[in-house]
Amino acid sequence: MDVRLANPRGFCAGVDRAIEVVEKALAVHGAPVYVLHEIVHNRHVVDDLSSRGVVFVDALEEVPPGSVTIFSAHGVSEKVVETAARRGLRVIDATCPLVTKVHLQAQSYHAKGNHLILIGHPGHPEVEGTRGRIDGPVTVLSISGWPAWPIRIISRS
């Protein structure tokens, strides 16, 4: 019998970067470090970071004022950025560069007068982050069986 062991797939560069940001924040600032939403969708990574003093929260109101707070790889809305500043949080942005690119592209389409349709799941941090970067109507289209990520931008005039 010939048994072949597949190599683990690993993470994309943006996720690797986000995990590294959290690890460096722990090394520099010590625990606790707060992360808005799970840094990535991977139970092993989240559990490991939690055991080292990372506190994952669903809302900024859960973070003590002045604390080191990391935005996950999924990105956040403008409102979240403003709330963090108002609460005096020491923010480190670990948003994936490709997610930032999606935000900028969405803003560009909106500025041209297009209505945006995001394919994804309402409530997912990446969808809500992108939706919250647009000052105008955005339609979220959830398709059964479609993965929670990546979201896609479709433009129509």
N, CA, C and O of each residue as an XYZ file, in Angstrom:
628
protein
N       0.851     -1.165      0.000
C       0.000      0.000      0.000
C       0.904      1.237      0.000
O       1.885      1.304      0.740
N       0.562      2.194     -0.825
C       1.303      3.462     -0.912
C       0.449      4.549     -0.277
O      -0.618      4.884     -0.793
N       0.917      5.106      0.849
C       0.181      6.157      1.548
C       0.911      7.464      1.344
O       2.111      7.560      1.599
N       0.206      8.448      0.897
C       0.792      9.776      0.682
C       0.124     10.771      1.616
O      -1.101     10.849      1.695
N       0.948     11.521      2.316
C       0.442     12.517      3.245
C       0.476     13.879      2.573
O       1.529     14.338      2.130
N      -0.680     14.520      2.499
C      -0.753     15.849      1.878
C      -0.205     16.885      2.847
O      -0.377     16.761      4.059
N       0.445     17.893      2.319
C       0.916     18.999      3.147
C      -0.261     19.871      3.532
O      -1.198     20.031      2.749
N      -0.224     20.441      4.736
C      -1.306     21.368      5.109
C      -1.341     22.544      4.149
O      -0.313     22.978      3.630
N      -2.534     23.045      3.928
C      -2.718     24.128      2.974
C      -2.182     25.457      3.468
O      -1.687     26.255      2.673
N      -2.271     25.708      4.756
C      -1.773     26.976      5.284
C      -2.762     28.103      5.064
O      -3.933     27.871      4.763
N      -2.269     29.342      5.219
C      -3.107     30.515      5.118
C      -2.614     31.412      3.997
O      -1.469     31.307      3.558
N      -3.482     32.287      3.544
C      -3.070     33.297      2.579
C      -2.145     34.294      3.285
O      -2.059     34.310      4.513
N      -1.473     35.101      2.516
C      -0.509     36.059      3.070
C      -1.173     37.053      4.018
O      -0.567     37.440      5.017
N      -2.400     37.473      3.731
C      -3.100     38.434      4.587
C      -3.416     37.854      5.957
O      -3.336     38.560      6.962
N      -3.774     36.577      6.008
C      -4.057     35.916      7.277
C      -2.754     35.694      8.041
O      -2.692     35.938      9.246
N      -1.716     35.234      7.350
C      -0.410     35.082      7.997
C       0.020     36.395      8.630
O       0.506     36.424      9.760
N      -0.165     37.479      7.890
C       0.217     38.812      8.369
C      -0.591     39.187      9.615
O      -0.030     39.704     10.581
N      -1.891     38.933      9.601
C      -2.753     39.285     10.734
C      -2.346     38.513     11.990
O      -2.294     39.086     13.078
N      -2.063     37.240     11.849
C      -1.628     36.434     12.989
C      -0.304     36.979     13.522
O      -0.122     37.098     14.734
N       0.608     37.307     12.627
C       1.900     37.873     13.025
C       1.724     39.202     13.767
O       2.435     39.473     14.735
N       0.786     40.022     13.317
C       0.509     41.300     13.990
C       0.084     41.046     15.434
O       0.553     41.732     16.343
N      -0.791     40.079     15.656
C      -1.255     39.778     17.004
C      -0.096     39.260     17.858
O       0.058     39.667     19.010
N       0.708     38.372     17.300
C       1.841     37.829     18.052
C       2.840     38.922     18.416
O       3.365     38.928     19.529
N       3.109     39.839     17.504
C       4.024     40.946     17.803
C       3.440     41.885     18.850
O       4.161     42.389     19.711
N       2.125     42.119     18.774
C       1.479     42.977     19.774
C       1.611     42.358     21.166
O       1.865     43.066     22.140
N       1.440     41.049     21.259
C       1.619     40.365     22.541
C       3.050     40.527     23.049
O       3.273     40.783     24.232
N       4.016     40.375     22.143
C       5.423     40.481     22.532
C       5.767     41.899     22.996
O       6.518     42.072     23.956
N       5.227     42.902     22.324
C       5.556     44.295     22.633
C       4.751     44.820     23.821
O       5.308     45.453     24.718
N       3.452     44.559     23.828
C       2.561     45.156     24.828
C       2.213     44.231     25.984
O       1.769     44.694     27.035
N       2.408     42.938     25.803
C       2.003     41.971     26.826
C       0.507     41.772     26.828
O      -0.231     42.508     26.172
N       0.062     40.778     27.566
C      -1.367     40.476     27.652
C      -2.026     41.410     28.669
O      -1.364     41.852     29.608
N      -3.282     41.712     28.507
C      -4.133     41.271     27.409
C      -4.017     42.182     26.191
O      -3.737     43.376     26.301
N      -4.238     41.587     25.050
C      -4.396     42.304     23.787
C      -5.789     41.925     23.298
O      -6.147     40.747     23.287
N      -6.569     42.912     22.896
C      -7.938     42.674     22.455
C      -7.988     42.654     20.931
O      -7.336     43.459     20.266
N      -8.769     41.725     20.390
C      -8.953     41.630     18.939
C     -10.444     41.682     18.654
O     -11.225     40.902     19.199
N     -10.825     42.617     17.789
C     -12.228     42.719     17.386
C     -12.527     41.615     16.383
O     -12.016     41.627     15.263
N     -13.335     40.686     16.778
C     -13.693     39.481     16.023
C     -12.503     38.530     16.018
O     -11.375     38.921     16.318
N     -12.768     37.306     15.680
C     -11.671     36.347     15.604
C     -10.735     36.777     14.486
O     -11.183     37.142     13.400
N      -9.457     36.733     14.749
C      -8.459     37.226     13.788
C      -8.568     36.477     12.461
O      -8.374     37.059     11.394
N      -8.880     35.182     12.536
C      -9.090     34.334     11.358
C     -10.132     33.288     11.727
O     -10.425     33.089     12.906
N     -10.688     32.626     10.733
C     -11.646     31.550     10.975
C     -10.868     30.238     11.111
O     -10.855     29.411     10.198
N     -10.227     30.066     12.260
C      -9.473     28.846     12.500
C      -9.424     28.632     14.005
O      -8.753     29.374     14.722
N     -10.128     27.623     14.477
C     -10.260     27.367     15.909
C      -8.911     27.148     16.575
O      -8.701     27.632     17.688
N      -7.982     26.432     15.931
C      -6.671     26.164     16.540
C      -5.898     27.452     16.777
O      -5.297     27.633     17.836
N      -5.910     28.337     15.806
C      -5.197     29.609     15.940
C      -5.834     30.458     17.032
O      -5.134     31.016     17.876
N      -7.151     30.555     17.017
C      -7.864     31.368     18.004
C      -7.636     30.827     19.414
O      -7.379     31.596     20.340
N      -7.727     29.513     19.578
C      -7.510     28.925     20.900
C      -6.079     29.144     21.381
O      -5.862     29.451     22.553
N      -5.098     28.989     20.488
C      -3.703     29.208     20.863
C      -3.480     30.649     21.314
O      -2.870     30.892     22.355
N      -3.978     31.601     20.526
C      -3.798     33.006     20.890
C      -4.534     33.348     22.187
O      -4.028     34.119     23.002
N      -5.705     32.786     22.376
C      -6.465     33.014     23.615
C      -5.675     32.524     24.826
O      -5.654     33.177     25.870
N      -5.036     31.385     24.681
C      -4.269     30.828     25.799
C      -3.055     31.691     26.144
O      -2.486     31.568     27.229
N      -2.664     32.564     25.215
C      -1.503     33.429     25.433
C      -1.899     34.846     25.838
O      -1.037     35.716     25.953
N      -3.184     35.088     26.055
C      -3.615     36.383     26.560
C      -4.350     37.268     25.583
O      -4.592     38.441     25.870
N      -4.709     36.731     24.436
C      -5.501     37.498     23.483
C      -6.970     37.330     23.854
O      -7.435     36.220     24.113
N      -7.694     38.446     23.875
C      -9.119     38.424     24.187
C      -9.873     38.824     22.919
O      -9.724     39.940     22.422
N     -10.669     37.914     22.411
C     -11.454     38.181     21.214
C     -12.808     38.729     21.645
O     -13.473     38.148     22.502
N     -13.214     39.843     21.053
C     -14.472     40.494     21.412
C     -15.321     40.700     20.165
O     -14.809     40.757     19.047
N     -16.617     40.810     20.378
C     -17.534     41.051     19.268
C     -17.893     42.516     19.109
O     -18.440     42.917     18.082
N     -17.586     43.320     20.125
C     -17.911     44.751     20.077
C     -16.849     45.529     20.838
O     -16.293     45.042     21.822
N     -16.576     46.727     20.379
C     -15.564     47.564     21.023
C     -15.944     47.931     22.455
O     -15.068     48.232     23.266
N     -17.223     47.911     22.773
C     -17.675     48.234     24.124
C     -17.150     47.220     25.144
O     -17.144     47.500     26.343
N     -16.717     46.064     24.688
C     -16.169     45.039     25.576
C     -14.704     45.307     25.930
O     -14.148     44.648     26.809
N     -14.081     46.269     25.250
C     -12.657     46.557     25.435
C     -12.500     47.707     26.423
O     -13.120     48.756     26.248
N     -11.676     47.527     27.462
C     -11.446     48.634     28.397
C     -10.810     49.831     27.680
O      -9.938     49.646     26.832
N     -11.233     51.042     28.009
C     -10.657     52.236     27.367
C      -9.130     52.240     27.474
O      -8.562     51.871     28.502
N      -8.490     52.661     26.398
C      -7.042     52.769     26.360
C      -6.310     51.475     26.043
O      -5.084     51.477     25.936
N      -7.032     50.369     25.891
C      -6.394     49.070     25.653
C      -5.890     48.923     24.222
O      -6.383     49.565     23.295
N      -4.894     48.058     24.075
C      -4.411     47.697     22.741
C      -5.496     46.861     22.084
O      -5.925     45.840     22.621
N      -5.930     47.308     20.922
C      -7.031     46.670     20.209
C      -6.634     46.459     18.760
O      -6.163     47.384     18.097
N      -6.822     45.256     18.274
C      -6.444     44.907     16.905
C      -7.706     44.654     16.093
O      -8.606     43.930     16.519
N      -7.751     45.268     14.910
C      -8.826     44.970     13.969
C      -8.416     43.727     13.189
O      -7.290     43.648     12.696
N      -9.317     42.761     13.076
C      -8.998     41.485     12.440
C      -8.722     41.637     10.947
O      -8.897     42.712     10.372
N      -8.290     40.550     10.341
C      -7.978     40.522      8.914
C      -9.190     40.876      8.053
O      -9.038     41.251      6.890
N     -10.400     40.758      8.624
C     -11.635     40.990      7.872
C     -11.920     42.460      7.579
O     -12.750     42.770      6.725
N     -11.243     43.361      8.277
C     -11.492     44.794      8.080
C     -12.681     45.259      8.893
O     -13.460     44.458      9.410
N     -12.804     46.581      8.995
C     -13.887     47.173      9.784
C     -14.469     48.374      9.044
O     -13.882     48.885      8.090
N     -15.625     48.802      9.505
C     -16.295     49.968      8.928
C     -15.673     51.258      9.459
O     -14.912     51.240     10.426
N     -16.004     52.367      8.819
C     -15.564     53.679      9.291
C     -16.107     53.956     10.695
O     -15.422     54.562     11.520
N     -17.325     53.517     10.961
C     -17.942     53.734     12.270
C     -17.119     53.060     13.364
O     -16.947     53.630     14.441
N     -16.613     51.867     13.108
C     -15.789     51.159     14.085
C     -14.499     51.924     14.341
O     -14.065     52.043     15.487
N     -13.885     52.442     13.284
C     -12.661     53.235     13.429
C     -12.934     54.465     14.296
O     -12.151     54.788     15.190
N     -14.037     55.140     14.029
C     -14.400     56.333     14.797
C     -14.700     55.996     16.259
O     -14.313     56.740     17.161
N     -15.381     54.890     16.491
C     -15.701     54.471     17.857
C     -14.428     54.161     18.637
O     -14.300     54.543     19.800
N     -13.498     53.474     18.003
C     -12.231     53.144     18.667
C     -11.466     54.415     19.040
O     -10.905     54.506     20.132
N     -11.444     55.375     18.150
C     -10.751     56.642     18.430
C     -11.432     57.377     19.582
O     -10.762     57.892     20.477
N     -12.751     57.423     19.559
C     -13.510     58.111     20.603
C     -13.284     57.468     21.972
O     -13.286     58.162     22.989
N     -13.090     56.150     22.003
C     -12.876     55.436     23.270
C     -11.407     55.417     23.684
O     -11.062     54.851     24.721
N     -10.551     56.026     22.887
C      -9.138     56.102     23.242
C      -8.411     54.769     23.155
O      -7.435     54.548     23.873
N      -8.874     53.882     22.288
C      -8.226     52.585     22.140
C      -6.936     52.726     21.335
O      -6.853     53.535     20.411
N      -5.959     51.950     21.690
C      -4.673     51.931     20.984
C      -4.797     50.890     19.872
O      -4.577     49.700     20.098
N      -5.150     51.348     18.675
C      -5.544     50.458     17.588
C      -4.352     50.046     16.728
O      -3.500     50.856     16.364
N      -4.335     48.760     16.423
C      -3.432     48.201     15.423
C      -4.341     47.572     14.372
O      -5.179     46.730     14.692
N      -4.173     47.980     13.138
C      -5.050     47.500     12.067
C      -4.386     46.328     11.348
O      -3.375     46.504     10.669
N      -4.954     45.138     11.499
C      -4.430     43.940     10.843
C      -5.277     43.562      9.634
O      -5.267     42.409      9.203
N      -6.009     44.525      9.086
C      -6.834     44.246      7.912
C      -5.967     43.715      6.777
O      -4.907     44.266      6.481
N      -6.419     42.664      6.162
C      -5.720     42.076      5.014
C      -5.621     43.128      3.912
O      -6.608     43.804      3.622
N      -4.459     43.280      3.298
C      -4.324     44.252      2.203
C      -5.313     44.014      1.052
O      -5.734     44.966      0.394
N      -5.676     42.773      0.812
C      -6.652     42.510     -0.250
C      -8.051     42.969      0.152
O      -8.839     43.377     -0.701
N      -8.361     42.905      1.438
C      -9.647     43.425      1.922
C      -9.656     44.945      1.783
O     -10.658     45.530      1.372
N      -8.545     45.576      2.125
C      -8.443     47.029      1.944
C      -8.641     47.390      0.477
O      -9.282     48.393      0.161
N      -8.095     46.580     -0.411
C      -8.269     46.812     -1.851
C      -9.750     46.720     -2.235
O     -10.229     47.506     -3.052
N     -10.469     45.766     -1.649
C     -11.915     45.644     -1.896
C     -12.634     46.899     -1.403
O     -13.519     47.417     -2.084
N     -12.253     47.390     -0.213
C     -12.877     48.615      0.312
C     -12.682     49.774     -0.657
O     -13.626     50.501     -0.967
N     -11.465     49.937     -1.126
C     -11.163     51.046     -2.042
C     -11.906     50.891     -3.363
O     -12.407     51.873     -3.911
N     -11.979     49.678     -3.873
C     -12.700     49.444     -5.131
C     -14.190     49.715     -4.945
O     -14.826     50.307     -5.817
N     -14.743     49.289     -3.826
C     -16.163     49.542     -3.546
C     -16.427     51.040     -3.481
O     -17.421     51.521     -4.025
N     -15.539     51.780     -2.816
C     -15.695     53.230     -2.734
C     -15.599     53.867     -4.108
O     -16.309     54.830     -4.397
N     -14.737     53.345     -4.947
C     -14.591     53.858     -6.311
C     -15.872     53.631     -7.118
O     -16.345     54.539     -7.801
N     -16.430     52.427     -7.038
C     -17.680     52.142     -7.742
C     -18.798     53.049     -7.239
O     -19.581     53.575     -8.030
N     -18.869     53.229     -5.922
C     -19.907     54.078     -5.347
C     -19.746     55.522     -5.820
O     -20.729     56.184     -6.152
N     -18.508     56.007     -5.850
C     -18.249     57.388     -6.275
C     -18.665     57.623     -7.726
O     -18.948     58.755     -8.117
N     -18.702     56.562     -8.516
C     -19.121     56.665     -9.918
C     -20.633     56.536    -10.068
O     -21.153     56.520    -11.184
N     -21.337     56.443     -8.940
C     -22.796     56.384     -8.982
C     -23.372     54.993     -9.091
O     -24.566     54.840     -9.346
N     -22.555     53.973     -8.903
C     -23.043     52.599     -8.984
C     -23.670     52.157     -7.674
O     -23.265     52.590     -6.595
N     -24.653     51.298     -7.784
C     -25.217     50.627     -6.616
C     -24.381     49.376     -6.413
O     -24.119     48.639     -7.364
N     -23.962     49.133     -5.182
C     -23.113     47.977     -4.918
C     -23.907     46.780     -4.441
O     -24.834     46.898     -3.640
N     -23.519     45.627     -4.955
C     -24.076     44.358     -4.518
C     -22.899     43.527     -4.025
O     -21.977     43.223     -4.781
N     -22.944     43.168     -2.754
C     -21.914     42.305     -2.175
C     -22.480     40.905     -2.061
O     -23.576     40.717     -1.532
N     -21.751     39.933     -2.547
C     -22.159     38.549     -2.362
C     -21.426     38.041     -1.131
O     -20.197     37.997     -1.094
N     -22.195     37.661     -0.135
C     -21.621     37.194      1.119
C     -22.723     37.000      2.130
O     -23.901     36.934      1.780
N     -22.334     36.908      3.381
C     -23.318     36.645      4.431
C     -23.511     37.887      5.302
O     -22.554     38.382      5.897
N     -24.750     38.393      5.380
C     -25.015     39.537      6.259
C     -24.551     39.209      7.680
O     -24.780     38.112      8.188
N     -23.904     40.173      8.298
C     -23.406     39.966      9.646
C     -21.963     39.488      9.703
O     -21.313     39.612     10.740
N     -21.454     38.944      8.603
C     -20.050     38.509      8.598
C     -19.172     39.754      8.687
O     -19.450     40.741      8.006
N     -18.114     39.736      9.513
C     -17.290     40.924      9.690
C     -16.744     41.524      8.389
O     -16.652     42.745      8.264
N     -16.386     40.683      7.433
C     -15.835     41.214      6.183
C     -16.909     41.931      5.364
O     -16.652     42.986      4.783
N     -18.085     41.367      5.323
C     -19.198     41.993      4.606
C     -19.584     43.303      5.286
O     -19.763     44.324      4.622
N     -19.712     43.271      6.620
C     -20.118     44.475      7.346
C     -19.038     45.557      7.288
O     -19.353     46.746      7.235
N     -17.777     45.152      7.297
C     -16.690     46.122      7.168
C     -16.728     46.835      5.827
O     -16.565     48.053      5.757
N     -16.944     46.072      4.768
C     -17.010     46.668      3.430
C     -18.256     47.527      3.298
O     -18.194     48.647      2.792
N     -19.372     47.008      3.746
C     -20.638     47.756      3.702
C     -20.490     49.085      4.442
O     -21.024     50.104      4.005
N     -19.774     49.072      5.551
C     -19.593     50.256      6.369
C     -18.558     51.235      5.843
O     -18.311     52.264      6.473
N     -17.959     50.942      4.720
C     -17.023     51.869      4.069
C     -17.702     52.643      2.942
O     -17.080     53.487      2.297
N     -18.976     52.351      2.711
C     -19.726     52.984      1.629
C     -20.779     53.906      2.228
O     -21.565     53.493      3.081
N     -20.790     55.146      1.779
C     -21.772     56.119      2.241
C     -22.940     56.123      1.261
O     -23.109     57.055      0.475
N     -23.722     55.089      1.323
C     -24.853     54.960      0.415
C     -25.378     53.543      0.453
O     -24.910     52.722      1.241
N     -26.363     53.248     -0.408
C     -26.995     51.929     -0.366
C     -26.064     50.821     -0.863
O     -25.336     50.980     -1.843
N     -26.116     49.708     -0.158
C     -25.378     48.502     -0.523
C     -26.333     47.337     -0.332
O     -26.997     47.237      0.699
N     -26.404     46.465     -1.312
C     -27.228     45.275     -1.210
C     -26.318     44.090     -0.937
O     -25.325     43.888     -1.636
N     -26.656     43.306      0.080
C     -25.909     42.086      0.374
C     -26.739     40.918     -0.125
O     -27.884     40.727      0.286
N     -26.148     40.149     -1.009
C     -26.811     39.000     -1.608
C     -26.179     37.745     -1.025
O     -24.992     37.487     -1.227
N     -26.975     36.970     -0.301
C     -26.484     35.745      0.314
C     -26.974     34.569     -0.511
O     -28.176     34.391     -0.707
N     -26.042     33.776     -0.987
C     -26.377     32.629     -1.826
C     -26.071     31.359     -1.050
O     -24.951     31.176     -0.572
N     -27.051     30.486     -0.922
C     -26.863     29.239     -0.203
C     -25.709     28.463     -0.819
O     -25.645     28.275     -2.034
N     -24.805     28.019      0.035
C     -23.668     27.249     -0.444
C     -22.464     28.097     -0.793
O     -21.367     27.571     -0.979
N     -22.657     29.423     -0.884
C     -21.537     30.316     -1.183
C     -20.692     30.447      0.075
O     -21.236     30.618      1.166
N     -19.371     30.370     -0.056
C     -18.566     30.490      1.165
C     -18.715     31.872      1.801
O     -19.064     32.842      1.129
N     -18.448     31.944      3.101
C     -18.556     33.216      3.826
C     -17.574     34.229      3.284
O     -17.752     35.424      3.520
N     -16.572     33.820      2.588
C     -15.540     34.680      2.023
C     -15.079     34.047      0.740
O     -15.346     32.852      0.611
N     -14.460     34.624     -0.189
C     -14.316     36.086     -0.197
C     -15.579     36.728     -0.736
O     -16.341     36.100     -1.471
N     -15.791     37.953     -0.378
C     -16.923     38.676     -0.927
C     -16.545     39.169     -2.305
O     -15.364     39.330     -2.615
N     -17.512     39.399     -3.105
C     -17.270     39.882     -4.455
C     -18.038     41.184     -4.641
O     -19.129     41.354     -4.096
N     -17.480     42.071     -5.387
C     -18.184     43.321     -5.703
C     -18.670     43.235     -7.120
O     -17.909     42.945     -8.043
N     -19.943     43.490     -7.281
C     -20.537     43.512     -8.617
C     -21.099     44.912     -8.794
O     -21.801     45.420     -7.920
N     -20.793     45.529     -9.912
C     -21.218     46.896    -10.148
C     -22.225     46.933    -11.283
O     -22.100     46.221    -12.280
N     -23.212     47.769    -11.105
C     -24.137     48.030    -12.215
C     -24.537     49.490    -12.141
O     -24.661     50.060    -11.057
N     -24.733     50.079    -13.285
C     -25.096     51.503    -13.321
C     -26.582     51.677    -13.163
O     -27.075     52.805    -13.169
